[in-house]
Amino acid sequence: MQASRLLSMLMLLQSRRKMSAAALAEELEVSVRTIYRDVEQLSSAGVPVVVTRGVNGGFELLEGWRTRLTGLTPGEAQAMFLAGASGAATQLGLGEAVASAQLKLLAALPAQWQADARRIGSRFHLDTAPWYQHPARPDALAAVADAVWHERRLAIQYDSWRGAAERLIEPLGLVLKAGEWYLIASAGGEPHTYRLSNILALEPRPGAVRRPRHFDLAKHWAASLTRFESQLYRGTAVLRVSSTGFKWLCRISAAVNEAAQRTQSGADAHGWRRVTIPIETPEHAASQLIRLADEAEVLDPPELRQLLAATVARMAKLYVHRRRGNTARS
């Protein structure tokens, strides 16, 4: 365990240059005291760790010194060859770079690992696009990725539900979610999320990006998703569903699935059960629940029940009227 932690510390110092004891302790999930002991171990092993005292102090490797040790385990080496990851890299214009890096990594691996690494790409593939959709590369992706990488500000024309508007943003990171690219950028000092396909035009602007000191892209995205779902679902609905209806209901969304699984009652003699699910608005819920047909019945709220009843009545009128018309013509 200690050997693995020492290697991780070495890789961190090599990639991030200077780090404080507190930052290393948080990254490696150990105490600050353990960090100081590990630094002594590295120094004893001949690794030139430079210690700087003071408020802005920390640990760093002697300038110009680098280890040739990769530190990869067999599993980590195999993970580098997962074929699906190349899809996002290709959209970002890094497909050739990824292929070249994999070849270099393969050449550096021990002979007994190379066959396993090659096999990964032929046995596993990651497809991030939703069903019945092809991954599209937004026109703005290359320019936005360049701004993110080089920390350049952008002036964009963005089409939101409120209409198109001009905005000056400071790009912080890109996220690929279910085949759709999103940009996380500061506007007015607060991070916001922008769908790249909604960017109508953009132009680089002078001035460096002021990146928040403790900004973590993955943590920010996870928190944003949780906040978005909590704000999105503003009400609840109570349903009776058959066993088939329950399966269909759980496919609507992750939030609906979780609520249905958690609130389901015991099945009655006919296999029907009662569930409570979150909904955005009665109108939106009606458009989703209509697909359950006669495998579900809304009990509450009354407005949603009335909307579904009215929709079914209009459908019945349409089909019955058309059938009668066709019969009369024949």
C-alpha positions in Angstrom: 0.0 0.0 0.0 2.8 2.4 0.9 4.7 1.6 -2.2 1.7 2.4 -4.3 1.1 5.7 -2.4 4.8 6.7 -2.8 4.5 6.1 -6.5 1.3 8.2 -6.7 3.0 11.0 -4.8 5.9 10.9 -7.3 3.6 11.1 -10.3 1.7 14.0 -8.7 4.8 16.0 -8.0 6.1 15.3 -11.5 2.9 16.3 -13.2 1.8 19.3 -11.0 5.2 20.5 -10.0 4.7 22.1 -6.5 2.1 20.8 -4.0 1.5 21.6 -0.4 1.4 18.9 2.3 -2.3 19.5 2.8 -3.0 19.2 -1.0 -1.1 15.9 -1.2 -2.9 14.6 1.9 -6.3 15.4 0.4 -5.3 13.9 -3.0 -3.9 10.7 -1.5 -6.5 10.5 1.3 -4.0 10.3 4.2 -2.9 12.6 7.0 -0.4 15.4 6.7 1.9 13.6 9.1 1.8 10.6 6.7 2.8 12.9 3.8 5.9 14.1 5.7 6.9 10.5 6.4 6.4 9.5 2.8 8.5 12.5 1.6 11.3 11.2 3.9 11.0 7.8 2.3 11.3 9.2 -1.2 14.3 11.3 -0.2 16.0 8.2 1.3 15.4 6.4 -2.0 17.3 9.0 -3.9 14.4 11.1 -5.2 15.4 14.8 -5.0 12.3 16.3 -3.3 12.8 20.0 -2.6 11.0 21.4 0.5 10.0 25.1 0.5 8.9 26.6 3.9 6.4 29.3 4.4 2.9 30.2 3.4 3.4 29.5 -0.2 5.7 26.5 0.5 5.3 22.9 -0.4 7.1 20.0 -2.1 8.5 19.8 -5.6 11.0 17.7 -7.5 14.4 19.2 -8.3 14.1 21.1 -11.6 15.0 19.0 -14.6 14.7 15.7 -12.7 12.1 13.2 -14.0 11.5 9.5 -13.4 11.1 7.1 -16.4 8.9 4.9 -14.2 5.3 4.9 -15.5 3.8 3.3 -12.5 1.1 1.6 -14.5 -0.4 -1.6 -13.3 -1.7 -4.3 -15.8 -5.3 -3.1 -15.2 -4.3 0.6 -15.7 -2.5 -0.2 -18.9 -5.5 -2.1 -20.3 -7.8 0.8 -19.4 -5.7 3.1 -21.6 -6.7 1.1 -24.6 -10.5 1.2 -24.2 -11.6 2.0 -27.7 -14.7 4.1 -26.9 -12.6 6.9 -25.4 -11.2 7.7 -28.8 -14.6 8.9 -30.0 -14.5 12.0 -27.9 -10.9 12.6 -28.7 -11.7 12.4 -32.4 -14.4 15.0 -32.1 -11.9 17.3 -30.3 -9.4 16.8 -33.1 -7.1 14.6 -31.0 -7.8 11.2 -32.7 -4.4 10.9 -34.3 -2.7 12.0 -31.0 -4.6 9.3 -29.1 -3.6 6.6 -31.6 0.0 7.8 -31.5 0.1 7.9 -27.7 -1.4 4.3 -27.5 1.3 3.0 -29.8 4.0 4.6 -27.7 2.5 3.3 -24.5 2.2 -0.2 -26.0 5.9 -0.1 -26.9 6.8 0.9 -23.4 4.8 -1.9 -21.7 6.4 -5.2 -20.6 6.0 -7.9 -23.3 3.6 -10.0 -21.1 1.2 -7.0 -20.9 1.1 -6.1 -24.6 -1.2 -8.8 -25.7 -3.8 -8.0 -23.0 -3.6 -4.3 -23.9 -4.3 -5.0 -27.6 -7.1 -7.3 -26.7 -9.0 -4.6 -24.7 -9.7 -2.6 -27.9 -11.2 -5.6 -29.7 -13.3 -6.7 -26.8 -14.9 -3.5 -25.3 -16.4 -0.5 -27.0 -18.0 2.6 -25.4 -20.8 4.3 -27.4 -21.9 7.5 -25.6 -24.6 8.5 -28.1 -28.3 7.9 -27.2 -30.4 5.4 -29.2 -31.5 6.4 -32.6 -29.1 9.3 -32.6 -25.7 9.8 -34.3 -23.0 11.7 -32.4 -22.8 15.2 -33.9 -19.8 17.4 -33.7 -21.0 20.9 -32.9 -19.5 23.6 -35.2 -18.2 25.5 -32.1 -16.4 22.5 -30.5 -12.9 23.0 -31.9 -12.9 26.7 -31.1 -14.3 26.2 -27.6 -11.9 23.4 -26.9 -9.0 25.6 -27.9 -10.3 28.4 -25.6 -10.7 25.9 -22.7 -7.2 24.6 -23.2 -5.5 28.0 -23.6 -7.7 29.7 -21.0 -9.0 32.4 -23.4 -12.2 34.4 -22.9 -15.0 34.2 -25.5 -17.8 36.4 -26.6 -20.7 34.1 -27.7 -24.2 34.5 -29.1 -26.2 31.9 -27.2 -29.7 30.7 -27.9 -31.5 29.7 -24.7 -35.1 29.3 -23.9 -35.2 33.0 -23.2 -34.0 33.8 -26.8 -30.6 34.6 -28.3 -28.3 36.9 -26.3 -24.7 38.1 -26.3 -22.5 36.8 -23.4 -18.9 37.2 -22.4 -17.7 34.0 -20.8 -14.6 32.5 -19.3 -14.3 28.8 -20.3 -13.5 26.3 -17.5 -14.1 22.9 -19.0 -16.0 20.7 -21.5 -18.3 17.8 -20.6 -19.6 15.1 -22.9 -23.0 13.8 -21.6 -25.0 11.2 -23.5 -23.5 12.3 -26.9 -24.0 16.0 -26.2 -21.2 18.5 -25.5 -21.6 21.1 -22.7 -19.3 24.0 -21.8 -18.8 25.0 -18.2 -17.8 28.7 -18.1 -17.8 31.6 -15.7 -20.1 34.5 -16.4 -20.3 37.3 -13.9 -18.0 35.3 -11.5 -20.3 32.2 -11.3 -19.9 28.9 -13.3 -22.8 28.3 -15.8 -23.6 25.4 -18.2 -23.9 26.0 -21.9 -24.9 23.5 -24.6 -22.5 23.8 -27.4 -25.2 23.1 -30.1 -26.9 26.3 -28.8 -23.9 28.5 -29.5 -24.8 30.5 -32.6 -21.5 32.4 -33.0 -18.4 33.0 -31.0 -15.3 35.3 -31.0 -12.1 35.1 -28.9 -11.6 38.1 -26.6 -8.5 39.5 -25.0 -7.8 38.8 -21.3 -6.9 35.6 -19.4 -9.5 33.4 -17.8 -9.7 33.8 -14.0 -10.1 30.2 -13.0 -11.7 29.7 -9.6 -9.0 28.5 -7.2 -10.7 25.3 -6.0 -12.8 24.6 -9.1 -13.2 20.8 -9.9 -14.9 20.1 -13.2 -16.2 16.6 -12.3 -17.5 17.6 -8.8 -19.1 20.7 -10.3 -20.9 18.7 -13.0 -22.1 16.1 -10.5 -23.5 18.9 -8.2 -25.1 20.6 -11.2 -26.9 17.5 -12.2 -28.3 17.0 -8.7 -29.4 20.6 -8.5 -30.9 20.5 -12.0 -33.0 17.4 -11.2 -34.2 18.9 -7.9 -35.3 22.1 -9.7 -36.7 20.3 -12.7 -39.2 18.1 -10.8 -41.5 20.5 -9.1 -44.4 18.2 -8.2 -45.4 14.5 -7.8 -48.0 12.2 -9.2 -49.5 9.0 -7.8 -50.2 6.2 -10.2 -51.5 2.6 -10.3 -49.4 0.5 -12.7 -49.5 -3.0 -13.9 -46.3 -5.1 -13.9 -45.8 -4.1 -17.6 -46.6 -0.5 -16.8 -44.1 -0.5 -14.0 -41.3 -1.6 -16.3 -42.2 1.1 -18.9 -42.5 3.7 -16.2 -39.0 3.0 -14.9 -37.5 3.6 -18.3 -38.7 7.3 -18.4 -35.7 8.7 -16.4 -33.3 7.8 -13.6 -35.2 10.0 -11.2 -38.6 8.4 -12.0 -37.0 4.9 -11.8 -35.5 5.6 -8.4 -38.8 7.1 -7.0 -40.9 4.2 -8.4 -38.6 1.6 -7.0 -38.6 3.3 -3.6 -42.4 4.1 -3.3 -43.9 1.0 -4.9 -46.6 -0.7 -2.8 -47.2 -4.4 -2.7 -49.0 -5.8 -5.8 -52.7 -6.4 -5.6 -54.5 -9.6 -6.8 -54.2 -8.4 -10.4 -50.5 -7.5 -10.1 -51.1 -3.8 -10.0 -49.2 -1.5 -7.5 -49.2 2.1 -6.4 -46.2 4.4 -7.0 -45.4 8.1 -6.4 -43.1 9.7 -9.0 -41.7 13.2 -9.5 -43.0 15.3 -12.4 -42.0 18.6 -14.0 -45.5 20.0 -15.0 -48.8 18.2 -15.6 -48.5 18.9 -19.3 -45.0 17.4 -19.5 -46.0 14.4 -17.4 -49.0 13.8 -19.6 -46.8 13.6 -22.7 -44.6 11.0 -21.0 -47.3 8.9 -19.3 -49.5 8.6 -22.4 -47.0 6.1 -23.7 -48.0 3.7 -20.8 -51.4 3.4 -22.5 -53.8 1.2 -20.4 -51.0 -0.2 -18.3 -51.2 2.8 -15.9 -53.8 5.0 -14.2 -53.1 8.4 -12.7 -54.8 8.9 -9.4 -53.3 12.3 -8.5 -53.1 15.2 -9.2 -56.5 15.7 -10.8 -55.2 18.1 -13.4 -52.8 15.4 -14.8 -55.6 12.9 -14.8 -57.9 15.3 -16.7 -55.2 16.1 -19.2 -54.7 12.3 -20.0 -58.4 11.7 -20.2 -58.8 14.6 -22.7 -55.9 13.4 -24.8 -57.3 9.9 -24.9 -60.7 11.3 -25.8 -59.2 13.3 -28.7 -57.3 10.2 -30.0 -60.4 8.0 -29.8 -62.4 10.6 -31.7 -59.8 10.9 -34.3 -59.5 7.2 -34.9 -63.2 6.4 -34.7 -64.1 9.3 -37.0 -61.5 8.2 -39.5 -62.7 4.6 -39.3 -66.3 5.7 -40.0 -65.2 7.8 -42.9 -63.2 5.0 -44.4 -66.2 2.6 -44.0 -68.6 5.1 -45.6 -66.2 5.5 -48.6 -65.9 1.8 -49.1 
